[in-house]
C-alpha cells in the first residue's frame, strides 16, 4: 500500500524557515517522482517543487531561490527546505507521487500525480 505522510509544518514569522518532510512507504524513491504542492484557502492547488526519480529538481517561480528540495533514499523521505518565508506562502502543503522511470521529468501539474498525502499546514504570520 502506497502511503505518503507530510510533517514539519507550523507557524513561523515572515523571513523564517521551515523544513517539510514527506516520508513514503510501499514504494521506493528510485521509481517515483515526488512533487510538493500547496493550497491556500479559496485558491487552486499549485505546484511548488518536484524531484524526479533520477534526481532532477524543479521549482515554481514563486519559491525559486528560497527553497530546496532533496531526498534521502535510505530514509524514504523527501524534504522541502523553505527559507525567507512570506505571508503568501501560507497554505496546506501536500506531497504527491507518480510512478516514473529515471529518465522522466514530471512538471508541477497536480493532474500528473497519482498518490497524495494528507497535507501539513504552514502559516506565515507575525
NORURCOR-V32909 format. One record per pair of residues at least 4 apart in sequence whose ideal C-beta (glycine too) atoms are under 8 Angstrom apart, sorted by the first residue. I is the first residue (numbers start at 0). J is the second residue. D is the distance in whole Angstrom. If there is no record, write none. Layout:
# NORURCOR-V32909
i j d
I J D
I J D
This chain:
# NORURCOR-V32909
i j d
0 24 8
0 25 5
1 23 7
1 24 7
1 25 4
1 26 5
1 96 7
1 114 5
2 23 7
2 24 5
2 25 6
2 116 8
3 21 6
3 22 7
3 23 5
3 94 5
3 95 7
3 96 6
3 114 6
3 115 7
3 116 4
4 21 7
4 22 5
4 23 8
4 24 8
4 116 6
4 117 7
5 19 6
5 20 7
5 21 5
5 92 6
5 93 7
5 94 5
5 116 5
5 117 7
5 118 6
5 119 4
6 19 7
6 20 5
6 22 7
6 119 6
7 17 6
7 18 5
7 19 4
7 20 5
7 119 6
8 17 7
8 19 6
8 92 6
8 119 3
8 120 5
8 121 5
8 122 8
9 17 7
9 120 8
9 121 7
9 122 7
10 122 5
10 123 8
10 124 7
11 15 4
11 16 7
11 17 6
11 84 6
11 121 7
11 122 7
11 123 6
12 84 8
12 123 7
12 124 7
12 125 5
13 84 6
13 85 6
13 86 6
13 123 6
13 124 8
13 125 6
14 83 6
14 84 7
15 84 5
15 123 7
16 80 7
16 81 6
16 82 5
16 83 8
16 84 7
17 80 8
17 81 5
17 84 7
17 121 6
18 78 6
18 79 7
18 80 5
18 81 7
19 35 7
19 78 7
19 79 4
19 80 8
19 81 7
19 92 6
19 94 8
19 119 6
19 121 7
20 76 6
20 77 7
20 78 6
21 33 6
21 35 7
21 76 7
21 77 4
21 78 8
21 79 8
21 94 3
21 116 6
22 74 7
22 75 6
22 76 5
23 28 7
23 31 7
23 33 7
23 75 5
23 76 7
23 77 7
23 96 7
24 75 7
26 30 6
26 31 6
26 96 7
26 98 8
27 31 7
27 72 7
27 75 7
28 33 7
28 52 7
28 70 5
28 72 5
28 75 6
28 77 7
29 52 6
29 72 6
29 101 7
30 52 6
30 98 6
30 99 7
30 100 8
31 52 6
31 96 5
31 97 6
31 98 6
31 99 6
32 49 6
32 50 7
32 51 5
32 52 6
32 96 7
32 97 5
32 99 4
32 103 7
32 104 8
32 105 5
32 112 8
33 49 7
33 50 5
33 70 7
33 77 5
33 94 6
33 95 7
33 96 5
34 46 6
34 47 8
34 48 7
34 49 4
34 94 7
34 95 5
34 96 8
34 97 8
34 105 7
34 107 6
34 109 8
34 112 6
35 46 8
35 47 4
35 48 5
35 49 7
35 68 7
35 77 8
35 79 5
35 92 6
35 93 7
35 94 6
35 95 8
36 44 5
36 45 6
36 46 5
36 47 6
36 92 7
36 93 5
36 94 8
36 95 6
36 107 7
36 109 6
36 112 8
37 44 7
37 45 6
37 47 5
37 88 8
37 90 4
37 91 7
37 92 5
37 93 7
37 121 8
38 42 6
38 43 7
38 44 4
38 45 7
38 90 6
38 91 5
38 93 7
38 118 8
39 87 8
39 89 6
39 90 4
39 91 8
42 90 8
44 93 7
44 109 5
45 59 7
45 61 8
45 107 8
45 109 8
46 59 6
46 106 7
46 107 2
46 108 7
46 109 7
47 58 8
47 59 5
47 61 8
47 62 6
47 66 7
47 79 7
47 92 7
47 107 7
48 56 7
48 57 6
48 58 5
48 59 7
48 62 6
48 66 6
48 68 4
48 79 6
48 107 7
49 56 7
49 57 4
49 68 7
49 105 6
49 106 7
49 107 6
50 54 7
50 55 7
50 56 5
50 57 8
50 68 5
50 69 7
50 70 6
50 77 6
51 55 4
51 56 8
51 57 8
51 99 6
51 101 8
51 103 6
51 104 5
51 105 7
52 99 4
52 100 6
52 101 5
52 103 7
53 101 4
53 102 6
53 103 8
53 104 8
54 70 8
55 104 5
56 68 5
57 104 7
57 106 7
57 107 6
58 62 6
58 63 4
58 66 6
58 68 7
59 63 7
59 107 6
61 87 8
62 66 4
62 81 7
62 88 8
65 81 6
65 82 5
65 83 5
65 84 8
66 79 6
66 80 6
66 81 5
66 82 7
67 78 8
67 79 8
67 80 5
68 77 7
68 78 7
68 79 5
68 80 8
69 77 7
69 78 5
69 80 7
70 76 7
70 77 5
70 78 7
71 75 8
71 76 5
71 78 7
77 94 6
79 92 7
81 88 7
81 121 8
84 88 5
84 121 8
84 123 5
85 123 6
86 123 5
86 124 6
87 123 8
88 121 6
88 123 5
89 121 6
89 122 5
89 123 5
89 124 7
90 121 6
91 118 4
91 119 7
91 120 5
91 121 8
92 118 6
92 119 5
92 120 8
92 121 5
93 115 6
93 116 6
93 117 8
93 118 5
94 115 8
94 116 5
95 109 7
95 112 4
95 113 8
95 114 6
95 115 5
95 116 7
96 112 6
96 113 7
96 114 4
96 115 8
97 105 6
97 111 6
97 112 5
97 113 5
97 114 7
98 113 7
99 103 5
99 105 6
105 111 5
105 112 8
106 111 7
108 112 8
